Amino acid sequence: MYLHLILSALSFFVVGYLWDYYKELKMANDNHQYKLLYFDLPGRAEHIRYIFAYAGIEYEDARIQKDQWPEIKKSTPFGKVPVLLIDGQPIAQSNAIARYLARKFGLAGKDEWEALQCDVLVDTLGDLQASVTQAMKEPDPIKREEVRARVTKEELPFYLTKFEKIVRDNGGYSVGNDITWSDLVFAVLLDQFESTYGKTSLNGYPSLKGLKDKVHNVPNIKSYLETRPPRSPMPRY
């Protein structure tokens, strides 16, 4: 019995070591040139920036100014950003870019099942983000208040409670037992959530707050956050 436990423990640590070595090897062997096109704000590109930062991969963070956009727009595949240029080849769609980079740098989980779980969570976070964005951008003031009330009182508590349980039950990560790109997406959106609703808004969700803090304390991520351009405060509602 004791031998079985010892072998199981050794197996766990060996697999973890080999997985870390595999990720480091993939990142060290990357020699592509990357250029990320997006506006000078977090938006739909911030999780891509987090992936580059976490992996320690050099890239050009080309932040588009308002007067530059009409001309740059013509050169994009579908007239939208973010666009990632890989050795000059343009790739569109934020999550397609992020998923590609996550697989490349060992952030998509240890197997296909974990990769699937990452996709499920990222897409669900996208649903929540779309609702919040709709509430912020609704032009009709009466409808805007209706949407904001629904999002604040119904959708946010529903999703955050679900996410809190997932992270808590999984030992502090959203998927698996190591950081994946879904954790980085969580950190980005939870950071924006705090900017919108205040620093105490995650007090009822300690596992989510812990996940955000864990990601933000990764040395490469912490360095990025300390040096990224200042952002405008998010509107509160």
N, C-alpha and C positions, 0 to 999 in steps of 0.2 A: 504493500500500500504506500509506504513512504517513498519507495523507489519510483512508483508511478507519479506521485506528486512532484518529486524532484525533477523527473523527466519532463513533466508537463510545464513546470516553471521554466526549465532551461529552454524548452521548445518555444515558449512565449517570447523570451528575451532574444533568442536567436533570430526568430522571425522578425521581431521589431528592429533588431540591428541590421538585418539584411535589407529590410524595407527602407530604412533611413539611408543605407549605403546606396541602394538603387536610386533613390531620389537625388542624392548628391551627385551621383555619376551622370544622371541624365542632365542635370543643370550644368555641370562642369563641361559637358561635351556639346553644349549648344553654342553654335557660332553664327547664327542668323542675325541679320540686322532688322530691328523692329522700329516702326514709327507709328505711334498712336495718334489719330486725329480725333479731337473732340473739343467741345467748348471749354472755357475756363471756369469750370464748375464740376462738382462730383457727378451728379446725374447718372447716366447709363454707362459711364466708363470707369467709375471709381473702383469697382470690384476687379476690373482688368488691371488697374494701377496697383491694387493690393497684391494681385498674383505676381506681377513683375517684381514688386518690392520683396515679397516673401521669398521668391526664388532667387533674388539677388541678380537678376538679369538686367543688363543695361538696355535701355530703349530711349527713343526720343519722344518725350511727352509734348506733342505739338498742340498747344491750346489755342483754339481758333478764336480770334476777336471778331466782333460783330461786323466790321467793315470788310473782313476777309471772307466771310461765309459765302456770299453769292458766287464768287469765283471758285472757291474750293468745292462748293456743292456740285458744280459741273463735272468735277473729276471723280466723284464718288460713285460706286456701283449703282446705288438706288436713290441718290439724292439725300441721304441721311448719314448721320454719324452716331456712334463711333465706327471708325474704319481703322483696321490694323494693316499696315503695309509690312509684309514679310518679304524681305529682299526685294522690295519694290512692288510686290504683287498685293493688290488691295483685297481685303477680306471684310465683309460687312456683317452686321448683326452682333450685338453685344454679347449675348450668351453663347453664340456659336464661337466667337473669339475666345471667350473665357473658358469654355469647355475644352477647346483645342489646347489652350495653354495649360489648363489643369492636367489634362492627360499627359502632356509633354513633360511637365515638371513634377509629376507624381502626386498631384493634389486631387485626383479623381477617385480616391478610394483604392483599396487593395485588390478588389476583384470587381466583376461585372455587377454583382448585387449592390455593393457599396456605391458604385458609379451610378446605378439606377436610383438609389436613395438620395444621392446628391442632386440628381436631376429633378426628382419629385419635390424636394424642399426648395430648390432654387425657383422652380416654376410656380410653386405656391406662394413664395415670397413675392414673386412678380405680380401675382393676382392682388395681393395686399397692397403692394406699391401702386398699382394701377388705380385702386380705389382711393388711396390717399391723394394721388395726383389729380384725379377727377374732382375731388372735393376742393382742391386748391385752385383749379383752373376753371371751374364752372362760371360762365359769364353772368348768368342771371342771379342776382343777389338772393332772391327767395329760394330758388332751387339749390344755390350753393349752401345755404344754411341747412336745408333739409339733408343734403348729401353729407355735409360735415357732421351733423348730428348722428346720422346713421352709421357713418364710419367710426366716429368716436365712441358711441355707446354700444354698438353691436359688433362691427367687423373687427376692430382692433382687439377688444377683449377676447373674442372668439379665437382669432388666430394666435394671439400672444399666449393664451392659456394652452393651446395645443402645442405650440413650439416649446414653451416652458417645460411641459411634461416630457417631450421628446428628448430635450437636452439633459434634463435631470435624470431620466431613466437610463440615458446612455453614458452617464459618468462625466458629463461636462462638455461633450462634443456633440455635434448634430448627427454625425455619421462615423461609425468605427471608433477607434481609440487613438486617433491622431488628427491633426488639422487637415481638413479638406477644403476645396474651394467653396463648398456650401457654408462653412464656418466664416470664410472671408466675406461672403455675401451677407450673412447675418450681421457681422460686425459693421459693415458699411451701412446697412439699413437701420440697425439699432442706434448707431451714432447719429444718423439723420433724424431718427425718431426722437432722440433726446434733444436735438437742436430745435425741433418743432414743438415738443410738448414740455420741455424742461428737464433738468438733470435728475429730478426725483421721479420721473415718469416710469422708470424701470424698477422702482423699489419693490413692486409687487411681483416681480419676475426675476428672482435672484439668480437662477441658472442662466437665463439669457444675458443678464448683466455680467455674470462671471465669464461667459463665453466671449462677450465683446471685450472685456478687459484682458482676457487671456490672449486674444488675437492682437490687441493693441500693445501688449507687452512683449511680443516677439521682437527681438532687436531690429530686424530689417524693417518691420512694419512701423515700429516706434520711430525709427530714423526718418522714414518717409513722412509720417505725420508731423514731425518736427520741422520738416523742410518744405512741405508742399505749400503752394500759394494760399494766402488767407482766403476764406470763402465768405460770401455774404450770409448774414443770418437768415435762417429759414423763417417764413411767416408762421405765426402761432395762431392756433384756433382750438 
